[in-house]
Amino acid sequence: MNYQRIKLHRVSGSLGAEVQGADLRALDDETFSEIHRALLDNEVIFFRQTGIDDETQMALAHRFGQPSIFPLLKVLGETGPTFQVIEDGPDSPNAADDWHTDVTWVAEPPKVALLRAGIMPEAGGDTMWGSMTAAWDALSPTMQGLLAGLEVLHDNEGFIDGVRIKMGDTPESRKIFDDLRRAYPPVTHPLVRTHPETGRRALLWGGNFMRRIVGMEDRESDAILEFLRRHIARSRFHCRWSWQTGDLAIWDERSTVHQAVNDHFPQRRSVHRCVVDGDRPFFTP
């Protein structure tokens, strides 16, 4: 697509582009339309040192749809769209250093995420993204035929394990975790999903939220998921962003995975995240 109001500079071969020429503090409809198209075309887009605050970031999220209430905060009584300020440091190690798509343990996972850099370490602390459309396209027709139509059970036990490290194992935290399990029981999603806007197919990879492929013996499921774990880890599907304070990343949760590289510990790092409600994943034969 030819862009009239913004300029794009590709970050890697498979996905990712830096957007220039857009002031996110005063965004007209035509420029936003091009940004939206750039997101669909590139799967993750970046803006350097935007100068925006939480309010502006949330307003931008509204342009993509309904900002989400994070499930844990919803269980705790939150009723409005939420920001998460995620902080790593000596007493709070990074818990997102693995490939995943956010919150796949709910029936309708997010469709878009917006992440803004706050406190950045002197070195390290990058984030990486992977294209699950490129990963799907790289599979042989035979493997695609095997995977198409399979379903995977997702649950929140991996998320709870990560939160337990920060909250501790107390009667209060155990009650919260039990409430979270009741509010969000295990859910099945297609292993291969059809993107509702582009029509492209992509692997739906929830990382530690994935339990097993439905209808298979554990050893069969483990073998396929381990193959895919190694497959999506190939660098040909990735891009990497080195943050500066004030940078913003927007990514399509329906076609990507990401991981926060844990090479800055024990330095402090903080990011401001909000996500936009999505739809139930589906597969079109």
matplotlib code that plots the C-alpha trace (Angstrom):
import matplotlib.pyplot as plt

x = [0.0, 1.1, 1.0, 0.4, 0.6, 3.2, 6.5, 7.5, 10.9, 11.0, 12.6, 13.1, 12.2, 9.1, 7.4, 7.8, 8.0, 8.9, 6.3, 7.4, 5.5, 2.6, 1.9, 0.0, -1.1, -3.1, -4.1, -6.7, -8.9, -6.9, -3.6, -5.1, -6.5, -3.0, -1.6, -4.2, -3.4, 0.3, -0.4, -2.3, 0.5, 3.4, 1.9, 3.9, 4.7, 6.9, 6.9, 10.1, 9.9, 6.2, 5.9, 2.5, 1.1, -1.2, -4.3, -3.2, -2.2, -5.6, -7.4, -5.3, -6.3, -10.0, -9.4, -8.8, -11.8, -12.8, -9.8, -9.8, -10.1, -7.3, -8.8, -6.9, -8.0, -11.5, -11.6, -10.3, -13.3, -12.0, -14.9, -13.2, -10.4, -7.1, -3.5, -0.8, 2.5, 4.9, 8.0, 11.1, 13.9, 16.0, 12.9, 10.6, 12.2, 10.9, 8.2, 7.6, 10.8, 9.2, 7.2, 3.5, 0.4, -1.3, -4.1, -5.0, -6.7, -9.8, -12.5, -11.9, -8.2, -7.1, -6.7, -4.3, -1.8, -0.1, 3.2, 5.0, 8.5, 8.9, 12.1, 14.6, 17.8, 21.2, 21.7, 19.4, 15.6, 14.6, 11.4, 11.1, 8.1, 7.5, 5.2, 2.9, 1.7, 5.2, 5.7, 2.6, 3.5, 6.9, 5.4, 5.1, 1.7, 1.7, 2.4, -0.2, -2.7, -1.9, -2.3, -5.3, -8.4, -6.6, -7.7, -5.6, -6.6, -5.4, -5.6, -4.3, -2.0, 1.1, -0.1, -0.9, 2.6, 4.2, 2.0, 2.6, 6.3, 5.5, 2.5, 3.8, 1.9, -0.5, -4.1, -5.1, -3.3, -4.6, -8.2, -7.5, -6.1, -9.1, -11.4, -9.4, -9.7, -13.5, -14.0, -11.8, -11.9, -9.9, -10.8, -10.0, -8.7, -7.8, -4.1, -4.3, -6.5, -7.9, -7.3, -10.7, -9.5, -6.8, -8.1, -4.5, -3.8, -1.5, -0.4, -2.1, 0.7, -0.1, 3.2, 2.9, -0.9, -1.1, -1.8, -2.4, -3.9, -7.5, -8.1, -4.5, -2.4, -0.1, 3.0, 1.5, 0.5, 3.9, 5.7, 3.7, 3.9, 7.6, 8.1, 6.2, 8.0, 11.3, 9.8, 8.5, 11.9, 13.7, 15.1, 13.8, 10.3, 11.4, 12.1, 13.7, 13.2, 15.7, 13.6, 14.1, 12.0, 8.7, 8.7, 5.4, 4.9, 1.5, 1.1, -1.6, -2.2, -4.0, -0.9, 2.1, 4.0, 6.4, 8.8, 10.5, 14.2, 15.5, 19.0, 18.8, 18.3, 18.7, 18.3, 14.9, 12.6, 9.0, 6.5, 2.9, 0.5, -3.1, -4.9, -8.0, -10.8, -10.8, -13.1, -13.3, -10.5, -11.8, -10.4, -11.8, -11.0]
y = [0.0, 3.6, 5.7, 9.4, 10.7, 8.4, 6.9, 3.3, 1.8, -2.0, -3.4, -7.0, -9.2, -11.0, -8.3, -4.9, -1.3, 2.0, 4.7, 8.3, 11.4, 10.9, 13.0, 10.6, 13.5, 15.0, 12.2, 12.8, 10.1, 9.8, 9.3, 6.8, 4.9, 4.6, 3.5, 0.8, -0.4, -0.3, -2.5, -5.1, -5.0, -5.3, -6.9, -4.7, -1.0, 1.3, 5.0, 6.6, 8.9, 9.8, 12.2, 10.7, 10.0, 7.3, 9.2, 9.7, 6.0, 4.9, 7.3, 5.7, 2.3, 3.3, 4.0, 0.3, -0.9, -1.4, -1.3, -4.3, -4.9, -7.2, -10.4, -10.4, -6.8, -7.7, -10.4, -7.9, -5.6, -3.3, -2.2, 0.1, -0.3, -0.8, 0.1, -2.2, -0.7, -3.7, -3.3, -5.5, -5.1, -6.8, -7.9, -8.5, -10.6, -10.5, -13.2, -12.7, -14.1, -16.7, -16.6, -16.1, -14.3, -12.4, -13.9, -16.8, -18.4, -16.3, -17.1, -13.9, -12.9, -9.4, -8.2, -5.3, -4.3, -1.0, -0.9, 2.3, 2.5, 4.1, 3.5, 1.8, 0.1, 1.3, -1.8, -4.6, -4.9, -5.3, -6.9, -9.3, -10.2, -13.1, -13.4, -16.4, -15.9, -16.2, -19.3, -20.9, -20.0, -21.7, -25.1, -27.7, -28.4, -31.8, -30.3, -27.6, -30.3, -32.1, -28.9, -27.3, -27.9, -29.0, -27.4, -26.7, -26.4, -23.2, -22.4, -19.7, -21.9, -20.6, -17.0, -17.9, -19.4, -16.1, -13.9, -16.2, -15.3, -11.6, -11.9, -14.9, -18.0, -16.7, -17.4, -14.1, -14.9, -18.4, -17.1, -14.7, -17.5, -19.7, -16.8, -16.4, -20.1, -20.0, -16.8, -18.1, -21.9, -23.6, -22.8, -24.4, -22.4, -23.5, -24.2, -22.4, -19.3, -17.2, -13.5, -11.8, -8.7, -10.0, -13.6, -14.9, -18.0, -17.8, -20.2, -19.3, -19.8, -19.2, -20.4, -21.5, -21.1, -24.1, -27.5, -30.1, -30.7, -31.8, -35.5, -36.6, -38.7, -36.6, -37.9, -37.1, -33.6, -33.0, -33.9, -31.6, -28.6, -29.1, -29.1, -25.9, -24.3, -24.9, -23.8, -20.4, -19.7, -19.5, -16.0, -15.7, -15.0, -12.3, -8.6, -6.9, -3.5, -1.6, 0.8, 4.4, 6.1, 7.2, 4.7, 3.0, -0.4, -1.5, -5.1, -7.4, -10.1, -12.2, -12.9, -12.4, -13.7, -11.7, -12.0, -9.5, -10.3, -10.8, -9.6, -6.5, -8.2, -6.9, -3.4, -1.7, -1.6, -0.4, -0.4, 0.8, -1.6, -1.6, -4.0, -4.0, -6.6, -9.2, -11.9, -15.6, -17.2, -19.3, -21.4, -21.3, -24.5]
z = [0.0, -0.7, 2.4, 2.0, 5.6, 7.2, 6.3, 7.1, 7.7, 7.9, 11.0, 9.7, 6.8, 8.3, 10.3, 12.0, 10.8, 12.4, 11.7, 11.1, 10.4, 12.8, 15.9, 18.2, 20.3, 17.5, 15.2, 12.5, 11.0, 7.8, 9.5, 11.9, 9.0, 7.5, 10.9, 11.2, 7.7, 8.6, 11.6, 9.5, 6.8, 9.3, 12.4, 14.8, 14.4, 16.4, 17.2, 18.6, 21.7, 21.2, 24.2, 25.0, 28.4, 29.8, 28.9, 25.3, 25.0, 26.3, 23.8, 21.0, 22.2, 21.9, 18.2, 17.7, 19.7, 23.3, 25.8, 28.0, 31.8, 32.6, 34.0, 37.3, 38.0, 37.0, 39.6, 42.1, 41.3, 38.6, 36.3, 33.7, 31.1, 32.8, 32.4, 33.5, 34.6, 34.4, 36.4, 36.5, 39.0, 41.7, 43.6, 40.6, 37.9, 34.3, 33.9, 30.2, 28.7, 26.6, 23.3, 23.8, 22.8, 25.6, 27.7, 25.5, 28.6, 28.1, 25.5, 23.5, 23.7, 22.9, 19.3, 19.7, 22.4, 23.0, 25.0, 26.0, 27.4, 30.8, 32.8, 30.7, 31.8, 30.7, 28.6, 27.6, 28.1, 24.4, 23.3, 20.4, 18.2, 15.9, 12.9, 13.2, 9.7, 8.4, 10.7, 9.2, 5.6, 6.1, 7.0, 4.4, 2.9, 4.6, 8.1, 7.4, 6.6, 9.9, 12.0, 10.4, 12.4, 15.6, 18.9, 22.0, 25.6, 27.3, 31.0, 33.4, 35.5, 33.8, 34.5, 38.1, 38.6, 37.4, 39.7, 42.7, 42.5, 43.0, 45.4, 47.4, 48.5, 51.1, 52.1, 50.4, 47.2, 47.0, 47.3, 44.4, 42.3, 43.0, 42.1, 38.8, 38.0, 38.6, 36.5, 33.7, 33.4, 30.7, 27.1, 23.7, 20.8, 17.2, 16.8, 13.5, 13.4, 10.5, 10.8, 10.8, 8.9, 6.5, 6.1, 6.5, 8.6, 11.6, 14.4, 17.7, 20.2, 23.9, 25.3, 28.9, 28.7, 26.4, 28.0, 25.2, 21.8, 22.3, 21.3, 21.3, 23.7, 25.8, 24.0, 20.6, 21.8, 23.4, 20.2, 18.0, 20.4, 21.0, 17.2, 16.9, 19.9, 18.1, 14.8, 15.9, 17.7, 14.3, 13.9, 10.3, 11.8, 14.3, 14.8, 17.8, 19.2, 21.4, 23.5, 24.3, 27.0, 25.4, 22.5, 21.7, 20.1, 18.8, 17.7, 16.3, 19.0, 16.4, 14.2, 16.5, 19.5, 21.7, 24.5, 26.8, 26.7, 30.2, 29.7, 31.9, 35.3, 38.0, 36.4, 36.6, 33.6, 33.4, 30.6, 30.3, 28.6, 27.6, 25.3, 23.2, 23.4, 20.6, 19.3, 19.7, 17.5, 14.6, 11.8, 8.3, 6.3]

ax = plt.figure().add_subplot(projection="3d")
ax.plot(x, y, z, "-o")
ax.set_aspect("equal")
plt.show()
